[in-house]
């Protein structure tokens, strides 16, 4: 099994997002599934720039509230 680092996770995520035209959250999920990992196990590997992209995407799709970035809350549809 390949070692997953912050750098390799960010690279793999960006590749999937740009090549396959999928969302960042979908790319992370795909990586976890392909490696047999639980998404909660890789949270510590999400770099601040990648986290910011995931957060911006979540706000754009109204998955989290835009009210206050520091206290963003999930929006349940």
mmCIF file of the C-alpha atoms, coordinates in Angstrom:
data_MODEL
# 
_entry.id   MODEL 
# 
loop_
_atom_site.group_PDB 
_atom_site.id 
_atom_site.type_symbol 
_atom_site.label_atom_id 
_atom_site.label_alt_id 
_atom_site.label_comp_id 
_atom_site.label_asym_id 
_atom_site.label_entity_id 
_atom_site.label_seq_id 
_atom_site.pdbx_PDB_ins_code 
_atom_site.Cartn_x 
_atom_site.Cartn_y 
_atom_site.Cartn_z 
_atom_site.occupancy 
_atom_site.B_iso_or_equiv 
_atom_site.pdbx_formal_charge 
_atom_site.auth_seq_id 
_atom_site.auth_comp_id 
_atom_site.auth_asym_id 
_atom_site.auth_atom_id 
_atom_site.pdbx_PDB_model_num 
ATOM 1  C CA . UNK A 1 1  ? 0.000   0.000  0.000   1.00 0.00 ? 1  UNK A CA 1 
ATOM 2  C CA . UNK A 1 2  ? 1.454   3.407  -0.944  1.00 0.00 ? 2  UNK A CA 1 
ATOM 3  C CA . UNK A 1 3  ? 2.195   5.864  1.844   1.00 0.00 ? 3  UNK A CA 1 
ATOM 4  C CA . UNK A 1 4  ? -0.207  8.795  1.886   1.00 0.00 ? 4  UNK A CA 1 
ATOM 5  C CA . UNK A 1 5  ? 1.271   12.142 2.918   1.00 0.00 ? 5  UNK A CA 1 
ATOM 6  C CA . UNK A 1 6  ? -0.172  15.663 2.953   1.00 0.00 ? 6  UNK A CA 1 
ATOM 7  C CA . UNK A 1 7  ? 1.630   16.345 -0.292  1.00 0.00 ? 7  UNK A CA 1 
ATOM 8  C CA . UNK A 1 8  ? 0.568   13.139 -2.054  1.00 0.00 ? 8  UNK A CA 1 
ATOM 9  C CA . UNK A 1 9  ? -3.050  13.559 -0.909  1.00 0.00 ? 9  UNK A CA 1 
ATOM 10 C CA . UNK A 1 10 ? -3.126  17.116 -2.267  1.00 0.00 ? 10 UNK A CA 1 
ATOM 11 C CA . UNK A 1 11 ? -1.571  16.021 -5.578  1.00 0.00 ? 11 UNK A CA 1 
ATOM 12 C CA . UNK A 1 12 ? -3.944  13.080 -6.038  1.00 0.00 ? 12 UNK A CA 1 
ATOM 13 C CA . UNK A 1 13 ? -6.931  15.255 -5.134  1.00 0.00 ? 13 UNK A CA 1 
ATOM 14 C CA . UNK A 1 14 ? -5.980  18.013 -7.586  1.00 0.00 ? 14 UNK A CA 1 
ATOM 15 C CA . UNK A 1 15 ? -5.395  15.447 -10.336 1.00 0.00 ? 15 UNK A CA 1 
ATOM 16 C CA . UNK A 1 16 ? -8.861  13.933 -9.875  1.00 0.00 ? 16 UNK A CA 1 
ATOM 17 C CA . UNK A 1 17 ? -10.561 17.335 -9.653  1.00 0.00 ? 17 UNK A CA 1 
ATOM 18 C CA . UNK A 1 18 ? -8.992  18.633 -12.839 1.00 0.00 ? 18 UNK A CA 1 
ATOM 19 C CA . UNK A 1 19 ? -8.834  15.429 -14.875 1.00 0.00 ? 19 UNK A CA 1 
ATOM 20 C CA . UNK A 1 20 ? -12.218 13.959 -13.962 1.00 0.00 ? 20 UNK A CA 1 
ATOM 21 C CA . UNK A 1 21 ? -14.029 17.268 -13.322 1.00 0.00 ? 21 UNK A CA 1 
ATOM 22 C CA . UNK A 1 22 ? -15.289 16.198 -9.889  1.00 0.00 ? 22 UNK A CA 1 
ATOM 23 C CA . UNK A 1 23 ? -15.618 18.093 -6.618  1.00 0.00 ? 23 UNK A CA 1 
ATOM 24 C CA . UNK A 1 24 ? -12.848 18.135 -4.025  1.00 0.00 ? 24 UNK A CA 1 
ATOM 25 C CA . UNK A 1 25 ? -15.030 16.236 -1.565  1.00 0.00 ? 25 UNK A CA 1 
ATOM 26 C CA . UNK A 1 26 ? -15.722 13.565 -4.185  1.00 0.00 ? 26 UNK A CA 1 
ATOM 27 C CA . UNK A 1 27 ? -12.015 13.279 -4.963  1.00 0.00 ? 27 UNK A CA 1 
ATOM 28 C CA . UNK A 1 28 ? -11.161 12.779 -1.280  1.00 0.00 ? 28 UNK A CA 1 
ATOM 29 C CA . UNK A 1 29 ? -13.897 10.143 -0.995  1.00 0.00 ? 29 UNK A CA 1 
ATOM 30 C CA . UNK A 1 30 ? -12.620 8.385  -4.115  1.00 0.00 ? 30 UNK A CA 1 
ATOM 31 C CA . UNK A 1 31 ? -9.065  8.305  -2.762  1.00 0.00 ? 31 UNK A CA 1 
ATOM 32 C CA . UNK A 1 32 ? -10.266 6.903  0.564   1.00 0.00 ? 32 UNK A CA 1 
ATOM 33 C CA . UNK A 1 33 ? -12.310 4.206  -1.161  1.00 0.00 ? 33 UNK A CA 1 
ATOM 34 C CA . UNK A 1 34 ? -9.472  3.222  -3.492  1.00 0.00 ? 34 UNK A CA 1 
ATOM 35 C CA . UNK A 1 35 ? -7.087  2.866  -0.535  1.00 0.00 ? 35 UNK A CA 1 
ATOM 36 C CA . UNK A 1 36 ? -9.637  1.272  1.800   1.00 0.00 ? 36 UNK A CA 1 
ATOM 37 C CA . UNK A 1 37 ? -9.419  4.119  4.301   1.00 0.00 ? 37 UNK A CA 1 
ATOM 38 C CA . UNK A 1 38 ? -12.085 5.770  6.411   1.00 0.00 ? 38 UNK A CA 1 
ATOM 39 C CA . UNK A 1 39 ? -12.306 9.491  5.535   1.00 0.00 ? 39 UNK A CA 1 
ATOM 40 C CA . UNK A 1 40 ? -12.016 10.394 9.210   1.00 0.00 ? 40 UNK A CA 1 
ATOM 41 C CA . UNK A 1 41 ? -8.589  8.716  9.237   1.00 0.00 ? 41 UNK A CA 1 
ATOM 42 C CA . UNK A 1 42 ? -7.101  11.153 6.722   1.00 0.00 ? 42 UNK A CA 1 
ATOM 43 C CA . UNK A 1 43 ? -8.371  14.424 8.174   1.00 0.00 ? 43 UNK A CA 1 
ATOM 44 C CA . UNK A 1 44 ? -4.923  15.127 9.607   1.00 0.00 ? 44 UNK A CA 1 
ATOM 45 C CA . UNK A 1 45 ? -3.445  14.803 6.088   1.00 0.00 ? 45 UNK A CA 1 
ATOM 46 C CA . UNK A 1 46 ? -5.554  17.609 4.606   1.00 0.00 ? 46 UNK A CA 1 
ATOM 47 C CA . UNK A 1 47 ? -3.231  20.563 4.152   1.00 0.00 ? 47 UNK A CA 1 
ATOM 48 C CA . UNK A 1 48 ? -4.468  24.104 4.888   1.00 0.00 ? 48 UNK A CA 1 
ATOM 49 C CA . UNK A 1 49 ? -4.646  25.035 1.148   1.00 0.00 ? 49 UNK A CA 1 
ATOM 50 C CA . UNK A 1 50 ? -6.613  21.862 0.343   1.00 0.00 ? 50 UNK A CA 1 
ATOM 51 C CA . UNK A 1 51 ? -8.875  22.463 3.345   1.00 0.00 ? 51 UNK A CA 1 
ATOM 52 C CA . UNK A 1 52 ? -9.574  25.993 2.101   1.00 0.00 ? 52 UNK A CA 1 
ATOM 53 C CA . UNK A 1 53 ? -10.583 24.641 -1.328  1.00 0.00 ? 53 UNK A CA 1 
ATOM 54 C CA . UNK A 1 54 ? -12.885 22.039 0.224   1.00 0.00 ? 54 UNK A CA 1 
ATOM 55 C CA . UNK A 1 55 ? -14.421 24.679 2.489   1.00 0.00 ? 55 UNK A CA 1 
ATOM 56 C CA . UNK A 1 56 ? -14.954 27.128 -0.399  1.00 0.00 ? 56 UNK A CA 1 
ATOM 57 C CA . UNK A 1 57 ? -16.564 24.381 -2.453  1.00 0.00 ? 57 UNK A CA 1 
ATOM 58 C CA . UNK A 1 58 ? -18.837 23.438 0.447   1.00 0.00 ? 58 UNK A CA 1 
ATOM 59 C CA . UNK A 1 59 ? -19.932 27.067 0.835   1.00 0.00 ? 59 UNK A CA 1 
ATOM 60 C CA . UNK A 1 60 ? -20.520 27.420 -2.912  1.00 0.00 ? 60 UNK A CA 1 
ATOM 61 C CA . UNK A 1 61 ? -22.806 24.377 -2.869  1.00 0.00 ? 61 UNK A CA 1 
ATOM 62 C CA . UNK A 1 62 ? -24.469 25.476 0.399   1.00 0.00 ? 62 UNK A CA 1 
ATOM 63 C CA . UNK A 1 63 ? -23.193 22.417 2.289   1.00 0.00 ? 63 UNK A CA 1 
ATOM 64 C CA . UNK A 1 64 ? -22.032 24.754 5.052   1.00 0.00 ? 64 UNK A CA 1 
ATOM 65 C CA . UNK A 1 65 ? -23.256 28.181 6.047   1.00 0.00 ? 65 UNK A CA 1 
ATOM 66 C CA . UNK A 1 66 ? -21.533 31.290 4.688   1.00 0.00 ? 66 UNK A CA 1 
ATOM 67 C CA . UNK A 1 67 ? -22.535 33.392 7.699   1.00 0.00 ? 67 UNK A CA 1 
ATOM 68 C CA . UNK A 1 68 ? -19.261 33.259 9.561   1.00 0.00 ? 68 UNK A CA 1 
ATOM 69 C CA . UNK A 1 69 ? -16.339 31.316 8.140   1.00 0.00 ? 69 UNK A CA 1 
ATOM 70 C CA . UNK A 1 70 ? -14.902 30.686 11.615  1.00 0.00 ? 70 UNK A CA 1 
ATOM 71 C CA . UNK A 1 71 ? -18.134 29.116 12.861  1.00 0.00 ? 71 UNK A CA 1 
ATOM 72 C CA . UNK A 1 72 ? -19.377 27.474 9.665   1.00 0.00 ? 72 UNK A CA 1 
ATOM 73 C CA . UNK A 1 73 ? -22.123 24.998 10.364  1.00 0.00 ? 73 UNK A CA 1 
ATOM 74 C CA . UNK A 1 74 ? -23.430 22.157 8.290   1.00 0.00 ? 74 UNK A CA 1 
ATOM 75 C CA . UNK A 1 75 ? -26.619 22.742 6.366   1.00 0.00 ? 75 UNK A CA 1 
ATOM 76 C CA . UNK A 1 76 ? -28.810 19.678 6.133   1.00 0.00 ? 76 UNK A CA 1 
ATOM 77 C CA . UNK A 1 77 ? -30.952 19.391 3.040   1.00 0.00 ? 77 UNK A CA 1 
# 
